[in-house]
Amino acid sequence: MTKDEAIAAARLTAEWQGWRWYEPVKATRKKPFFSRHPIWHVRAGVRNRSCDFEITIDDATGKVTDKHYFRR
């Protein structure tokens, strides 16, 4: 899975949840110590120290494993 694919999957998830999509977007690929597959953390509305939401995507399957919306 590429960075652009992870961002596209996160955008679809956000739209499905009814969350607003704000730029800039930050996508980071990480390999957790306890997992076989790398994961993508996609954050939208990234500002100084916070973001509007974070979506975690499994790199191997492309499935969303976790999602959080941060209310302000």
N, C-alpha and C positions, 0 to 999 in steps of 0.2 A: 504494500500500500504506500502510495506516495503522499507527500505533504498536502498536495492539492486535493487528492481523493479524501483524505481525512477531514479537511476543511469542508468539502462538499457534503460529506456524511453528517458532519456536525451542523451545518446549515439546514439540512433537511430535518434533522432531529429538533432543532430549535423552532423551525416553522411548524412542525407537527405539535410541539408543546405550546405554541402560541407565544413564544418568547421573541422579543425584538432582537434583531441582529445589528450590532454596532461594530464599526471598524475602529481601531485596528484589531486584527486577529493574530493570535500567537499560537502556533502549533509546535509541540515539542514531542519528539519520539524518545521513549525511555525503555530500558530493559530492567524490570524489577528483579530483585535478587530471588524472590520466591516463585517466579513465573517462568514458563518456557518461552512465551511469546512476548515480543516488545509491545508496548501500548503507546497510543497517541493521546496527549492531553491538548485539547483545543480550547482556548479561552477567547471569548469575544468581548469587545468593549474594554480592552486592556488599557488601563490608565496607570498612573504612577505606581500604586501598590495593590490595586484591586481590579476586579473584572466583573462583568455582568453575569456571566455563567461559565461553567466549565463542563466539558463533555469528554469522557474517556472512551476510547475506541480500541478494541483489540486489533493489532496490526495483521495478524494471520487471517482472521475471519471477517474483519470489517464490521463487526457488531458493536453496538454501543453497550458498554459494560457499566457505566455510571454517568449520572448527569446531576448537576446542581445549579440552581438559580439563586443568585445572591440579591436579595431585595435591599434597596437603599432607603 
